[in-house]
Amino acid sequence: MNKYFFPVCSSFLIFLSCELFTEPDVKYSPTEHTLSNFEAVIVDYDSVSFSSHFDIFLESKSVKEIAFTIKGDSGFVELQRIEPTYIKTGDQYRLDFEYSVGPETKHEAGLPSSSLIENYNINFYSDNGDSVIFEKQFEYYKYPYINAMIHFSEKDIPEYDINGIPISSWWRDFDIRDDRESFVFCQSYRFVIYNYINSDAIFIDYHNINVTPKMIGRNISRMKPNSWQNHLIAVHGNILYYDYGIGIIQAGLDSAQIRIFVDEDDIDGFLYEPIYNHVICGIEATVDYLYILTASSTGNNDYDYNLLILDHNANFVDSFDWDKSSYNLESYNNILYSYAWETDEIIRYDLSSNTFLENKSAPSGECGYGFEIMDGRFYYSDWNAILSIPLEDLEK
């Protein structure tokens, strides 16, 4: 995983009364100004670092402890208290400290290992019991792309569908319909369609299509366990393609028509390999073709990846080795995009030259749960939010 030092945060000074002061003309004491010189930076997709950065000089050893707290659902949770060290420099004392917060620290505190936004309080406690508190907000979703935007997240998902059935606040994949007026989300066997106005995520209607093994006439015992199903989708016009572990379902978004597009025997014949070794890792539909990314087990948790190309009548077009471990697919200007989870990178494959291009750092962590490129922006999901960055930022 690539390491960056990227200061995406905002800070505010809070006094003992916990009153928030943001006015630029407020006068602070020299000590408070000095303590505010500490450095707080994002160092990875889910990690931050705090340090004095050799910039805090005090007249005495007045700070005895520094406490780091993070905001959870029920308030702030203390992660750690540390004692600073002092180095005599002339007639002053240089206060030194360093503390890092990663996913393990947050997990041990009963908090999510990663979030789009995190809020911290840094408390400097003096020897007389007083304290000065600084608030820091980290916008992880802007790491490492500062122009990232959140379009909507799980809080925007209705709690129930029109039939009163609870809707999950996370999804496995998404796509944007060609009319640019609705998102299609895949939540296991359910497909939820949300209409929105422009890109403001103003929902005006939604419904869902439920797909189960019985509905497609498939003997459940022949289907792979749920853990083998990535629940991936691709939308072309009013047609939705969905993987059910060993094959692809084709469904009408505006009708009840559901059929098996290709099954295990079809893929076995296309790739000349036993289907029991396969799992589908990506689907992408274009005007002419359906691209299917498959992984074939070779033992010892190793997989060989293949890209299968079909037309919309399920006829074989081509297949070739995909020499990368990746997940999900998106196409744009004859380039296929996929997510390499082991390195947090975006893989790009040029269909014109049949070559892989240089990998690019992925926007935010675990961004492989749906891609879409539209109107010059690269849309992506990290389980429970839809975000985007300018495509040109990714291509730099």
C-alpha positions in Angstrom: 0.0 0.0 0.0 1.4 3.3 -1.0 2.2 5.8 1.7 1.5 9.5 1.4 1.7 12.4 3.8 -1.4 14.3 3.0 -2.8 17.0 5.4 -6.6 16.7 4.7 -8.0 18.0 7.9 -9.5 21.1 9.6 -8.9 22.3 13.1 -10.6 24.4 15.7 -9.6 25.4 19.2 -11.9 24.5 22.1 -11.5 26.0 25.6 -12.5 24.4 28.9 -16.1 25.6 28.5 -16.2 23.5 25.2 -17.3 26.6 23.4 -16.2 26.4 19.8 -14.3 29.5 18.6 -13.8 30.0 14.9 -13.8 33.8 14.6 -10.4 35.0 13.1 -10.2 38.0 15.5 -10.3 36.0 18.7 -7.2 36.6 20.8 -5.5 33.5 22.1 -2.8 33.2 24.8 0.8 32.6 23.7 0.7 29.1 25.2 -2.5 28.1 23.3 -1.0 29.4 20.1 2.2 27.5 20.7 0.4 24.2 21.4 -1.6 24.6 18.2 1.7 24.1 16.2 1.4 20.3 16.4 1.1 18.4 13.1 -1.8 16.2 12.2 -1.7 14.4 8.8 -3.3 11.5 7.0 -0.6 8.9 6.3 -2.7 6.2 4.7 -6.3 5.4 3.7 -7.3 4.6 7.3 -4.4 6.0 9.4 -3.4 9.4 10.9 -0.3 10.7 12.7 0.0 13.4 15.3 3.4 14.9 16.3 4.9 18.0 17.8 7.0 18.4 14.6 9.7 20.1 16.8 7.6 23.3 16.7 6.3 23.6 20.3 8.3 25.7 22.7 7.1 26.5 26.3 8.4 28.5 29.1 8.1 25.6 31.5 7.2 21.9 31.5 3.6 22.7 32.1 1.9 20.0 29.9 1.9 16.7 31.8 -0.3 14.6 29.6 -1.8 14.5 26.1 -5.0 12.6 25.5 -6.3 11.5 22.1 -10.0 10.9 21.6 -12.1 10.0 18.6 -15.8 10.6 18.0 -18.0 7.6 18.0 -21.8 7.2 17.8 -22.2 7.8 21.5 -19.6 10.6 21.9 -15.8 10.8 22.1 -13.8 7.7 23.0 -10.3 8.0 24.5 -7.7 6.1 22.6 -4.5 6.9 24.4 -2.8 9.2 26.9 0.9 9.9 26.6 3.4 11.9 28.5 5.4 14.3 26.4 9.2 14.6 26.6 11.0 17.9 27.0 14.4 19.2 25.7 15.9 22.3 27.2 16.6 24.8 24.4 18.0 28.1 25.7 15.5 29.6 28.2 12.6 27.4 26.8 11.6 23.8 26.7 10.8 22.1 23.5 7.8 19.7 23.9 8.0 16.6 21.8 5.4 13.9 21.2 4.3 11.5 18.5 1.2 9.3 18.2 -0.4 7.3 15.3 -3.9 5.9 14.9 -4.5 3.0 12.6 -7.3 0.5 12.0 -6.2 -1.8 14.8 -6.4 1.0 17.3 -9.8 2.0 16.2 -11.0 -1.6 16.2 -9.8 -2.2 19.7 -11.8 0.8 20.8 -15.0 -0.7 19.3 -15.1 1.7 16.4 -15.0 1.2 12.6 -11.5 0.5 11.3 -12.1 3.1 8.5 -14.5 5.9 7.8 -15.0 8.6 5.2 -14.7 11.3 7.9 -13.2 11.1 11.4 -13.2 13.7 14.2 -10.6 13.8 16.9 -10.0 15.8 20.1 -6.4 16.4 21.2 -6.3 17.3 24.9 -3.3 19.0 26.5 -3.5 18.6 30.3 -1.4 21.0 32.5 0.0 20.3 35.9 -2.7 22.4 37.6 -5.5 20.4 36.1 -6.4 22.9 33.3 -6.5 21.7 29.6 -6.6 23.1 26.1 -8.5 21.0 23.6 -8.0 21.1 19.8 -10.4 19.5 17.4 -9.2 17.9 14.1 -11.4 16.6 11.3 -9.9 14.2 8.8 -11.6 13.8 5.4 -10.3 10.4 4.4 -12.3 10.3 1.3 -10.1 13.1 -0.2 -7.0 10.8 0.2 -5.1 10.8 -2.0 -7.3 12.8 -4.4 -8.2 16.2 -3.0 -11.0 16.8 -5.5 -13.0 13.8 -4.3 -16.8 14.4 -3.7 -19.4 12.4 -1.7 -22.6 12.2 -3.7 -24.6 10.3 -1.0 -24.0 7.7 1.6 -25.9 5.1 3.7 -27.8 7.8 5.6 -29.6 8.7 2.4 -30.9 5.2 1.8 -34.6 4.8 2.8 -35.1 2.5 5.7 -37.9 0.5 3.9 -38.9 -0.1 0.3 -42.4 0.5 -1.1 -43.4 -3.0 0.2 -42.3 -2.3 3.8 -39.2 -4.5 3.5 -36.1 -3.2 5.2 -33.4 -2.0 2.9 -29.8 -2.6 3.7 -27.6 0.5 4.1 -24.8 -1.1 2.1 -24.4 -2.6 -1.4 -22.1 -4.9 -3.3 -22.1 -3.1 -6.6 -23.8 -0.2 -8.4 -24.3 1.2 -11.9 -25.7 4.4 -13.4 -28.3 4.0 -16.1 -27.8 5.4 -19.5 -30.5 8.1 -18.9 -28.3 9.5 -16.1 -31.3 9.8 -13.9 -31.0 6.7 -11.7 -28.6 4.6 -9.8 -29.1 0.8 -9.6 -27.8 -0.8 -6.4 -27.2 -4.5 -5.9 -27.9 -5.8 -2.3 -27.4 -9.5 -2.4 -30.5 -10.8 -4.4 -32.2 -7.5 -4.4 -31.8 -4.7 -6.9 -32.9 -1.2 -5.7 -33.4 1.5 -8.2 -33.1 5.1 -7.0 -34.0 8.0 -9.3 -32.2 11.3 -8.7 -32.2 14.8 -10.1 -28.9 15.8 -11.7 -26.3 14.6 -9.3 -27.8 16.1 -6.1 -29.0 12.7 -4.8 -32.6 13.9 -4.4 -34.6 10.7 -4.4 -38.0 10.9 -6.1 -38.9 7.3 -6.5 -37.5 3.8 -5.9 -38.4 0.2 -6.3 -36.7 -3.2 -6.3 -36.5 -6.4 -8.2 -36.0 -9.5 -6.2 -34.1 -12.4 -7.7 -33.9 -15.8 -6.0 -32.7 -19.2 -7.2 -36.3 -20.4 -7.4 -37.3 -17.5 -9.6 -34.8 -18.5 -12.3 -35.7 -22.2 -12.1 -32.4 -23.2 -10.8 -31.9 -26.1 -8.4 -30.5 -24.4 -5.3 -28.1 -27.3 -4.6 -26.3 -26.6 -7.9 -25.6 -23.0 -6.9 -22.4 -22.1 -5.2 -22.5 -21.0 -1.5 -23.4 -17.3 -0.9 -19.7 -16.6 -0.1 -18.9 -17.4 -3.7 -21.3 -14.8 -5.0 -19.9 -11.4 -5.4 -23.4 -9.9 -6.4 -22.0 -7.9 -9.2 -24.2 -6.1 -11.8 -23.9 -4.3 -15.1 -26.6 -2.2 -16.7 -27.1 -1.6 -20.4 -30.3 0.3 -21.4 -33.1 -1.4 -19.5 -31.3 -4.7 -19.2 -29.5 -5.7 -16.0 -26.9 -8.5 -15.8 -26.2 -10.1 -12.4 -23.8 -12.8 -11.3 -25.1 -15.6 -9.2 -21.8 -17.3 -8.5 -21.5 -19.7 -11.4 -23.3 -17.8 -14.1 -25.0 -14.6 -15.3 -28.7 -13.7 -14.9 -30.3 -11.2 -17.4 -33.3 -9.2 -16.0 -35.4 -6.4 -17.3 -35.3 -3.3 -15.1 -38.8 -2.2 -16.3 -40.3 -5.7 -16.4 -40.5 -9.0 -14.6 -38.5 -10.8 -17.3 -35.7 -12.9 -15.8 -33.6 -15.5 -17.5 -30.2 -17.2 -17.3 -27.9 -15.5 -19.7 -25.0 -17.9 -19.3 -24.6 -20.8 -16.9 -21.8 -22.9 -15.6 -21.7 -25.1 -18.6 -21.5 -22.1 -21.0 -18.6 -20.6 -19.1 -16.9 -24.0 -18.9 -17.1 -24.3 -22.7 -15.9 -20.8 -23.3 -12.8 -21.1 -21.0 -12.1 -24.9 -21.4 -11.8 -25.3 -17.6 -13.9 -27.0 -15.0 -16.5 -24.5 -13.8 -16.3 -25.6 -10.1 -13.0 -23.7 -10.0 -14.5 -20.4 -11.1 -15.9 -17.4 -9.4 -17.1 -14.2 -11.2 -15.2 -11.1 -10.2 -16.5 -8.4 -12.5 -19.2 -7.6 -15.1 -19.3 -4.7 -17.5 -21.9 -4.1 -20.3 -21.1 -1.8 -23.3 -23.1 -1.1 -26.4 -21.6 -4.2 -28.2 -20.3 -6.5 -25.5 -20.6 -8.0 -22.1 -17.2 -8.4 -20.3 -16.9 -11.0 -17.6 -13.9 -11.2 -15.3 -13.4 -14.7 -13.8 -11.0 -16.2 -11.3 -10.1 -19.9 -11.5 -8.6 -21.6 -8.4 -5.2 -23.2 -8.8 -4.9 -24.4 -5.2 -3.2 -22.8 -2.1 -5.6 -19.7 -2.4 -4.0 -18.9 -5.8 -6.2 -17.9 -8.8 -5.8 -17.4 -12.5 -7.9 -14.6 -13.9 -9.5 -14.6 -17.4 -11.5 -11.9 -19.2 -14.4 -13.4 -21.2 -16.1 -11.2 -23.9 -19.6 -12.1 -25.1 -22.1 -10.2 -27.3 -25.6 -9.4 -25.9 -27.0 -12.7 -27.4 -24.5 -14.7 -25.2 -22.3 -15.6 -28.2 -18.6 -16.0 -27.6 -16.4 -13.2 -28.9 -13.0 -13.6 -27.2 -11.2 -14.5 -24.0 -7.6 -14.0 -22.7 -5.6 -14.2 -19.6 -6.0 -11.3 -17.2 -2.6 -11.2 -15.5 -3.9 -9.3 -12.4 -5.7 -10.0 -9.1 -8.6 -7.6 -9.3 -12.3 -7.0 -8.7 -15.1 -5.3 -10.6 -15.0 -3.8 -14.1 -15.8 -0.5 -15.8 -15.1 0.5 -19.4 -14.5 4.0 -20.9 -12.9 5.0 -24.2 -11.9 1.4 -24.9 -10.1 1.1 -21.5 -11.2 -1.4 -18.8 -10.8 -0.4 -15.2 -10.6 -2.8 -12.3 -9.7 -2.6 -8.6 -6.6 -4.4 -7.2 -7.5 -4.9 -3.5 -4.0 -6.2 -2.5 -2.3 -3.0 -3.5 -5.2 -0.5 -3.4 -4.7 0.4 -7.0 -6.8 0.9 -10.1 -5.8 -1.4 -13.0 -6.3 -0.1 -16.5 -6.3 -2.3 -19.6 -6.2 -0.8 -23.1 -8.5 -3.0 -25.3 -7.0 -1.4 -28.5 -3.5 -2.5 -27.8 -4.3 -5.4 -25.5 -1.8 -4.1 -22.9 -2.0 -3.1 -19.3 -1.4 0.6 -18.6 0.3 2.0 -15.5 -1.6 1.3 -12.3 -3.0 4.3 -10.4 -3.6 4.8 -6.7 -7.2 4.0 -5.8 -9.3 6.8 -4.4 -10.0 6.0 -0.7 -9.8 2.5 0.7 -11.9 -0.4 -0.5 -13.3 1.5 -3.5 -14.0 -1.6 -5.6 -17.7 -1.9 -4.9 -18.9 -0.4 -8.2 -17.3 1.9 -10.8 -18.9 4.2 -13.3 -17.3 6.9 -15.6 -19.6 9.6 -16.7 -19.3 13.3 -17.7 -15.6 13.4 -16.9 -15.9 12.0 -13.4 -14.8 8.6 -12.0 -17.6 7.4 -9.7 -16.9 4.6 -7.2 -18.3 3.0 -4.1 -16.8 1.8 -0.8 -19.7 -0.4 0.4 -22.0 2.4 1.7 -21.3 5.6 -0.2 -21.1 6.8 -3.8 -18.1 9.2 -4.4 -16.3 10.6 -7.4 -13.1 12.3 -8.5 -12.3 14.0 -11.8 -11.2 11.3 -14.3 -8.2 13.5 -15.2 -6.9 13.3 -11.6 -6.9 9.5 -11.9 -5.2 9.6 -15.3 -2.3 12.0 -14.3 
